[in-house]
Amino acid sequence: MLSDLGAETVEVRTPADLEGCDGLILPGGESTTQLQFLREEGLDKAIRKFAADNRPIFGTCAGAILLASDVKNPKQDSLGLLDMTVLRNGYGRQVHSDVVTGKTTLHDEPLEMVFIRAPIFERIGKGIEVLAEFADKPALVQKGNVMAAAFHPELTTDTTVHRRFLEMAKASGRSNGVGSRSSSAKVNFKLAKTKRKR
């Protein structure tokens, strides 16, 4: 999806892989395994520095769990980049996974959301903007250069959320993007996705 929007993507396995990237996506998967991988490779510290340098980070599902300051069900460590409490598997186990729609501030139409063992954003801290909701709970949030989704926007055909992230990368001032500001303009970013540990 990102390549269709004009972004170059690379997989990140080491801190050196982050150099030259305009943004970072922490994907879905298993958050405890991912956190172990990040620590083993020294990426946890590199990602915190990446955020401190005002470069955008987007976490989906397990990636959102990694971004939260407080994780429950069960309690686990995280990167702590967003002041929020998340409840792991809050919407149910794999069998309860579903495709739903919810209201969003990003456009007038409901936003399609794919929930797979999704976390519930139980509490969000001061200054965190709610960009989309489902069942009266925040499902997409952002504060500054960090955005988190409880769902998987990459599993739909709607590019709204990814366009938002590309706009964040452009606004960070590090990109080489050129062109008009119209919605159809492509950008030339290098974005990184962390490699899921198998």
C-alpha positions in Angstrom: 0.0 0.0 0.0 2.8 2.4 0.9 4.6 1.8 -2.4 1.3 2.6 -4.3 1.4 6.0 -2.5 4.9 6.7 -3.7 6.9 5.6 -0.6 10.0 3.4 -0.7 10.0 0.9 2.1 12.8 -1.1 3.7 12.8 -3.8 6.5 14.6 -2.8 9.7 16.6 -5.4 11.5 19.3 -3.3 13.1 19.7 0.3 14.4 21.8 1.1 11.3 18.8 0.2 9.1 16.9 3.2 10.5 19.4 5.7 9.2 18.0 7.7 6.4 14.5 6.6 7.0 11.7 9.2 7.3 9.3 7.1 9.3 8.9 3.8 11.0 6.0 1.4 11.1 5.8 -1.1 13.9 3.5 -3.9 12.5 1.1 -6.4 14.0 2.2 -9.7 15.3 3.1 -10.8 18.8 4.1 -7.9 20.9 6.2 -9.8 23.5 8.2 -11.5 20.8 8.7 -8.3 19.0 9.9 -6.5 22.1 12.4 -9.3 22.8 13.7 -8.9 19.2 13.9 -5.1 19.5 15.9 -5.5 22.7 18.2 -8.1 21.4 19.1 -6.0 18.4 19.3 -2.7 20.3 16.4 -1.4 18.3 14.4 -0.4 21.4 16.9 2.4 22.2 17.2 3.3 18.5 13.4 3.7 18.2 13.2 5.9 21.3 15.9 8.1 19.8 14.1 8.0 16.4 11.0 9.4 18.2 13.0 12.0 20.1 14.4 13.2 16.8 10.7 14.0 15.8 10.6 11.3 13.1 7.2 9.7 12.8 6.3 6.3 14.1 3.1 4.3 13.5 2.2 1.2 15.4 -0.6 -1.1 14.3 -2.1 -3.7 16.7 0.9 -5.2 18.4 2.9 -2.2 17.2 0.4 0.0 19.1 0.9 -2.2 22.2 4.7 -1.6 21.9 4.1 2.2 21.8 1.8 2.4 24.9 3.1 3.4 28.3 1.0 0.9 30.2 0.1 -2.6 28.9 -2.3 -5.0 30.7 -3.7 -8.5 30.2 -1.1 -9.5 31.0 1.2 -6.6 32.1 4.3 -6.3 30.0 7.1 -3.8 29.2 6.9 -1.5 26.2 8.6 1.4 24.5 6.4 3.9 26.3 6.2 6.5 23.6 2.4 7.2 24.0 0.8 7.9 27.3 -2.0 5.4 27.1 -3.1 2.1 28.7 -3.9 -0.8 26.4 -5.6 -4.1 27.1 -4.1 -6.9 25.0 -6.6 -9.0 23.1 -9.2 -6.6 24.4 -11.6 -7.3 21.5 -11.2 -11.0 21.9 -9.0 -13.8 20.7 -8.4 -14.9 17.1 -11.9 -16.4 16.7 -13.4 -13.1 17.5 -11.5 -11.2 14.8 -13.8 -9.1 12.7 -14.1 -6.3 10.0 -16.1 -3.3 11.2 -16.5 0.4 10.5 -16.2 3.3 12.9 -16.3 7.0 12.8 -13.2 9.0 12.1 -12.1 12.6 11.9 -10.0 12.0 8.8 -13.0 12.0 6.4 -16.8 12.0 6.4 -17.3 8.4 5.6 -17.0 5.6 8.3 -13.5 4.0 8.4 -13.1 0.3 7.7 -11.2 -1.5 10.4 -9.8 -5.0 10.6 -9.5 -6.2 14.1 -7.3 -9.3 14.7 -6.7 -10.1 18.4 -6.8 -6.3 18.8 -6.0 -4.3 21.9 -8.4 -2.0 23.5 -7.1 1.5 24.1 -8.5 1.7 27.6 -7.1 5.1 28.6 -5.4 7.8 26.6 -3.4 10.6 28.1 -3.6 14.3 27.9 -2.9 15.8 24.4 -3.5 12.6 22.5 -5.9 13.1 19.6 -8.5 10.5 18.8 -8.7 10.1 15.0 -11.1 7.1 14.9 -13.3 5.2 17.3 -15.1 1.9 17.5 -17.6 0.9 20.1 -17.1 4.2 22.0 -13.4 3.4 22.4 -10.4 5.1 20.6 -9.1 3.0 17.8 -6.7 5.4 16.1 -4.8 8.0 18.0 -1.9 10.4 17.5 0.2 12.7 19.6 2.9 14.6 17.7 5.0 12.3 15.6 3.6 9.1 17.1 0.4 7.4 15.8 -1.2 4.1 16.9 -4.0 1.9 15.5 -5.7 -0.9 17.3 -6.7 -2.4 13.9 -4.9 -3.3 10.7 -5.4 -0.5 8.1 -3.1 -2.3 5.6 -5.7 -5.1 5.3 -8.2 -2.8 3.7 -8.2 -0.9 0.4 -8.7 2.4 2.2 -5.5 4.4 2.1 -6.7 7.1 4.5 -4.6 6.1 7.5 -1.4 5.5 5.5 -1.8 8.9 3.8 -2.0 10.4 7.2 1.2 8.8 8.2 2.9 10.0 5.0 1.7 13.5 5.8 3.4 13.1 9.2 6.6 12.1 7.5 6.4 15.1 5.2 5.7 17.5 8.0 8.7 16.2 10.0 10.8 18.1 7.4 13.2 15.2 6.7 11.7 14.0 3.5 12.7 14.6 -0.1 9.1 14.7 -1.2 8.3 17.1 -4.0 5.1 18.2 -5.8 1.9 19.9 -4.9 -0.1 19.5 -1.7 -3.0 18.0 -3.5 -4.3 14.6 -2.4 -3.1 13.0 -5.6 0.5 14.2 -5.2 3.0 11.4 -4.6 5.8 11.7 -2.2 9.3 10.2 -2.2 9.9 8.9 1.3 11.9 6.0 2.6 9.8 4.4 5.3 10.9 1.5 7.4 9.0 -1.5 8.8 10.5 -3.6 11.5 11.0 -7.2 10.6 8.7 -9.6 12.5 10.7 -12.2 14.3 9.5 -15.7 13.3 
